[in-house]
Amino acid sequence: MTEKVIIFDASTLISFAMNGLFKYLVELKKTFKGKFIITSEVKEEIIERPLNIRRFELEAMQVNQLILDKTLEFPSSLGISDQEVSKETDRILNQINSSFYEKDKPIHLVDLGEVSCLALGKILNEKDISNLLVIDERTARMICEKPENLRKLLTKKHQTTIRYDKNMIRDLNQFRIIRSAELIYIIYKKGLIEIQNKKVLEALLYALKYKGCSISEEEIDEIIRIK
């Protein structure tokens, strides 16, 4: 079984599609000694539904081509069934959507796509398979990484005190998560982008920011300084 896995959420693939960056994803896969995986839930979100909507049909076809080319694969290629992922997805979905409350009413925070990525990551962790999640969707990342910051953000948004049950989400800090911005930085550092200069990297980061990736200008400046 492969020892390295990168799991892609729909949000990241959408960010790459809208910016015409799939060719770099293909080049990265050629250098990666492991698998790029999407779940059936992500496929439904980014291919099957959008194929019936003219506005999103082209992006859906491009993602589907990545599957046909074996750039993207499914959990079954790791010996993990859709049923196993779906069962864990339902468990985590209920866990998260029952953890934050406005007064006594639970707040719906996440949907199947991003949660299925967490579910697969958890299954792989239990099998001691190295994995990395690429998720642009901010809420899912904050729940795992900074739930208190999410509580404050929701309090401001709802203009009322939001509380959350720390015990309900205590096991969600086990994931390694990056965004499309960090992924494009990795691609850039590997020399897979034709033009190598800071302005190109900056342009790529801002393109992702304006088309789906939740990243601040301060974070972009920090990434450029690291370069």
Contacts in CASP RR format, 6 or more apart in sequence:
PFRMAT RR
TARGET T0000
AUTHOR 0000-0000-0000
METHOD contacts of the structure
MODEL  1
MTEKVIIFDASTLISFAMNGLFKYLVELKKTFKGKFIITSEVKEEIIERP
LNIRRFELEAMQVNQLILDKTLEFPSSLGISDQEVSKETDRILNQINSSF
YEKDKPIHLVDLGEVSCLALGKILNEKDISNLLVIDERTARMICEKPENL
RKLLTKKHQTTIRYDKNMIRDLNQFRIIRSAELIYIIYKKGLIEIQNKKV
LEALLYALKYKGCSISEEEIDEIIRIK
1 78 0 8 1.000
1 79 0 8 1.000
1 127 0 8 1.000
1 129 0 8 1.000
2 34 0 8 1.000
2 35 0 8 1.000
2 78 0 8 1.000
2 129 0 8 1.000
3 33 0 8 1.000
3 34 0 8 1.000
3 129 0 8 1.000
3 130 0 8 1.000
4 32 0 8 1.000
4 33 0 8 1.000
4 34 0 8 1.000
4 35 0 8 1.000
4 129 0 8 1.000
4 130 0 8 1.000
4 131 0 8 1.000
5 34 0 8 1.000
5 35 0 8 1.000
5 36 0 8 1.000
5 37 0 8 1.000
5 78 0 8 1.000
5 124 0 8 1.000
5 129 0 8 1.000
5 130 0 8 1.000
5 131 0 8 1.000
5 132 0 8 1.000
6 32 0 8 1.000
6 34 0 8 1.000
6 35 0 8 1.000
6 36 0 8 1.000
6 37 0 8 1.000
6 131 0 8 1.000
6 132 0 8 1.000
6 133 0 8 1.000
6 134 0 8 1.000
7 37 0 8 1.000
7 38 0 8 1.000
7 39 0 8 1.000
7 117 0 8 1.000
7 120 0 8 1.000
7 121 0 8 1.000
7 124 0 8 1.000
7 131 0 8 1.000
7 132 0 8 1.000
7 133 0 8 1.000
7 134 0 8 1.000
8 36 0 8 1.000
8 37 0 8 1.000
8 38 0 8 1.000
8 42 0 8 1.000
8 72 0 8 1.000
8 117 0 8 1.000
8 134 0 8 1.000
9 42 0 8 1.000
9 113 0 8 1.000
9 114 0 8 1.000
9 117 0 8 1.000
9 133 0 8 1.000
9 134 0 8 1.000
9 135 0 8 1.000
9 136 0 8 1.000
9 137 0 8 1.000
9 140 0 8 1.000
10 42 0 8 1.000
10 45 0 8 1.000
10 46 0 8 1.000
10 113 0 8 1.000
10 114 0 8 1.000
11 114 0 8 1.000
11 135 0 8 1.000
11 136 0 8 1.000
11 137 0 8 1.000
11 180 0 8 1.000
11 212 0 8 1.000
12 134 0 8 1.000
12 135 0 8 1.000
12 136 0 8 1.000
12 179 0 8 1.000
12 180 0 8 1.000
12 183 0 8 1.000
12 213 0 8 1.000
13 38 0 8 1.000
13 42 0 8 1.000
13 46 0 8 1.000
13 63 0 8 1.000
14 46 0 8 1.000
14 59 0 8 1.000
14 136 0 8 1.000
14 212 0 8 1.000
15 21 0 8 1.000
15 136 0 8 1.000
15 180 0 8 1.000
15 208 0 8 1.000
15 211 0 8 1.000
15 212 0 8 1.000
15 213 0 8 1.000
16 22 0 8 1.000
16 24 0 8 1.000
16 25 0 8 1.000
16 180 0 8 1.000
17 59 0 8 1.000
17 62 0 8 1.000
17 63 0 8 1.000
18 59 0 8 1.000
18 211 0 8 1.000
18 212 0 8 1.000
19 204 0 8 1.000
19 207 0 8 1.000
19 208 0 8 1.000
19 211 0 8 1.000
21 184 0 8 1.000
21 204 0 8 1.000
22 62 0 8 1.000
22 63 0 8 1.000
22 66 0 8 1.000
24 184 0 8 1.000
24 187 0 8 1.000
24 192 0 8 1.000
24 193 0 8 1.000
25 36 0 8 1.000
25 66 0 8 1.000
25 71 0 8 1.000
25 187 0 8 1.000
26 66 0 8 1.000
26 69 0 8 1.000
26 71 0 8 1.000
27 187 0 8 1.000
27 192 0 8 1.000
28 183 0 8 1.000
28 186 0 8 1.000
28 187 0 8 1.000
28 190 0 8 1.000
28 192 0 8 1.000
29 36 0 8 1.000
29 71 0 8 1.000
31 190 0 8 1.000
31 192 0 8 1.000
35 73 0 8 1.000
35 77 0 8 1.000
35 78 0 8 1.000
36 71 0 8 1.000
36 72 0 8 1.000
36 73 0 8 1.000
37 72 0 8 1.000
37 73 0 8 1.000
37 74 0 8 1.000
37 75 0 8 1.000
37 77 0 8 1.000
37 78 0 8 1.000
37 120 0 8 1.000
38 46 0 8 1.000
38 67 0 8 1.000
38 72 0 8 1.000
38 73 0 8 1.000
38 74 0 8 1.000
39 74 0 8 1.000
39 75 0 8 1.000
39 82 0 8 1.000
39 85 0 8 1.000
39 89 0 8 1.000
39 113 0 8 1.000
39 116 0 8 1.000
39 117 0 8 1.000
39 119 0 8 1.000
39 120 0 8 1.000
40 74 0 8 1.000
40 82 0 8 1.000
40 85 0 8 1.000
40 86 0 8 1.000
40 116 0 8 1.000
41 85 0 8 1.000
41 86 0 8 1.000
41 89 0 8 1.000
41 112 0 8 1.000
41 113 0 8 1.000
41 115 0 8 1.000
41 116 0 8 1.000
42 113 0 8 1.000
42 116 0 8 1.000
42 117 0 8 1.000
43 67 0 8 1.000
43 74 0 8 1.000
44 112 0 8 1.000
44 113 0 8 1.000
45 112 0 8 1.000
45 113 0 8 1.000
46 59 0 8 1.000
46 60 0 8 1.000
46 63 0 8 1.000
47 60 0 8 1.000
47 63 0 8 1.000
47 64 0 8 1.000
47 67 0 8 1.000
48 60 0 8 1.000
50 56 0 8 1.000
50 57 0 8 1.000
50 59 0 8 1.000
50 60 0 8 1.000
51 57 0 8 1.000
51 60 0 8 1.000
51 61 0 8 1.000
51 64 0 8 1.000
63 72 0 8 1.000
66 72 0 8 1.000
67 73 0 8 1.000
74 82 0 8 1.000
75 81 0 8 1.000
75 82 0 8 1.000
75 84 0 8 1.000
75 85 0 8 1.000
75 120 0 8 1.000
75 123 0 8 1.000
76 82 0 8 1.000
78 124 0 8 1.000
78 129 0 8 1.000
80 120 0 8 1.000
80 123 0 8 1.000
80 124 0 8 1.000
84 123 0 8 1.000
85 116 0 8 1.000
85 119 0 8 1.000
85 120 0 8 1.000
85 123 0 8 1.000
86 116 0 8 1.000
86 119 0 8 1.000
88 119 0 8 1.000
88 120 0 8 1.000
88 122 0 8 1.000
88 123 0 8 1.000
89 112 0 8 1.000
89 113 0 8 1.000
89 115 0 8 1.000
89 116 0 8 1.000
89 118 0 8 1.000
89 119 0 8 1.000
91 119 0 8 1.000
92 115 0 8 1.000
92 118 0 8 1.000
92 119 0 8 1.000
92 122 0 8 1.000
92 172 0 8 1.000
93 110 0 8 1.000
93 111 0 8 1.000
93 112 0 8 1.000
93 115 0 8 1.000
95 168 0 8 1.000
95 169 0 8 1.000
95 172 0 8 1.000
96 109 0 8 1.000
96 110 0 8 1.000
96 115 0 8 1.000
96 143 0 8 1.000
96 168 0 8 1.000
96 169 0 8 1.000
96 172 0 8 1.000
97 106 0 8 1.000
97 107 0 8 1.000
97 108 0 8 1.000
97 109 0 8 1.000
97 110 0 8 1.000
98 106 0 8 1.000
98 165 0 8 1.000
98 168 0 8 1.000
99 106 0 8 1.000
99 143 0 8 1.000
99 164 0 8 1.000
99 165 0 8 1.000
99 168 0 8 1.000
99 169 0 8 1.000
100 106 0 8 1.000
100 107 0 8 1.000
100 109 0 8 1.000
100 150 0 8 1.000
100 151 0 8 1.000
100 154 0 8 1.000
100 162 0 8 1.000
100 163 0 8 1.000
100 164 0 8 1.000
101 107 0 8 1.000
101 162 0 8 1.000
101 163 0 8 1.000
101 164 0 8 1.000
101 165 0 8 1.000
102 154 0 8 1.000
102 158 0 8 1.000
102 160 0 8 1.000
102 162 0 8 1.000
103 160 0 8 1.000
107 154 0 8 1.000
107 162 0 8 1.000
109 139 0 8 1.000
109 143 0 8 1.000
110 137 0 8 1.000
110 139 0 8 1.000
110 140 0 8 1.000
110 143 0 8 1.000
114 135 0 8 1.000
114 137 0 8 1.000
114 140 0 8 1.000
115 140 0 8 1.000
117 133 0 8 1.000
117 135 0 8 1.000
117 140 0 8 1.000
118 133 0 8 1.000
118 140 0 8 1.000
118 144 0 8 1.000
118 172 0 8 1.000
118 175 0 8 1.000
120 131 0 8 1.000
121 131 0 8 1.000
121 133 0 8 1.000
121 175 0 8 1.000
122 174 0 8 1.000
122 175 0 8 1.000
124 130 0 8 1.000
124 131 0 8 1.000
125 131 0 8 1.000
125 174 0 8 1.000
125 175 0 8 1.000
131 176 0 8 1.000
132 176 0 8 1.000
132 177 0 8 1.000
132 178 0 8 1.000
133 175 0 8 1.000
133 176 0 8 1.000
133 177 0 8 1.000
133 178 0 8 1.000
134 177 0 8 1.000
134 178 0 8 1.000
134 179 0 8 1.000
134 180 0 8 1.000
134 183 0 8 1.000
135 141 0 8 1.000
135 177 0 8 1.000
135 179 0 8 1.000
136 179 0 8 1.000
136 180 0 8 1.000
136 212 0 8 1.000
136 213 0 8 1.000
136 214 0 8 1.000
137 214 0 8 1.000
138 214 0 8 1.000
139 150 0 8 1.000
141 177 0 8 1.000
141 179 0 8 1.000
141 214 0 8 1.000
142 149 0 8 1.000
142 150 0 8 1.000
142 153 0 8 1.000
143 150 0 8 1.000
143 169 0 8 1.000
143 172 0 8 1.000
144 172 0 8 1.000
144 173 0 8 1.000
144 175 0 8 1.000
144 177 0 8 1.000
145 173 0 8 1.000
145 177 0 8 1.000
147 164 0 8 1.000
147 166 0 8 1.000
147 169 0 8 1.000
150 164 0 8 1.000
151 162 0 8 1.000
151 163 0 8 1.000
151 164 0 8 1.000
154 162 0 8 1.000
155 161 0 8 1.000
155 162 0 8 1.000
179 208 0 8 1.000
179 213 0 8 1.000
179 214 0 8 1.000
179 215 0 8 1.000
180 208 0 8 1.000
180 212 0 8 1.000
180 213 0 8 1.000
181 205 0 8 1.000
181 208 0 8 1.000
181 209 0 8 1.000
181 213 0 8 1.000
181 215 0 8 1.000
181 219 0 8 1.000
181 220 0 8 1.000
181 223 0 8 1.000
182 223 0 8 1.000
184 201 0 8 1.000
184 204 0 8 1.000
184 205 0 8 1.000
184 208 0 8 1.000
185 201 0 8 1.000
185 205 0 8 1.000
185 223 0 8 1.000
185 226 0 8 1.000
185 227 0 8 1.000
187 193 0 8 1.000
188 196 0 8 1.000
188 200 0 8 1.000
188 201 0 8 1.000
188 204 0 8 1.000
188 227 0 8 1.000
189 227 0 8 1.000
193 200 0 8 1.000
193 204 0 8 1.000
198 224 0 8 1.000
198 227 0 8 1.000
201 223 0 8 1.000
201 224 0 8 1.000
201 227 0 8 1.000
202 220 0 8 1.000
202 224 0 8 1.000
205 215 0 8 1.000
205 220 0 8 1.000
205 223 0 8 1.000
205 224 0 8 1.000
206 220 0 8 1.000
208 215 0 8 1.000
209 215 0 8 1.000
209 217 0 8 1.000
209 220 0 8 1.000
END
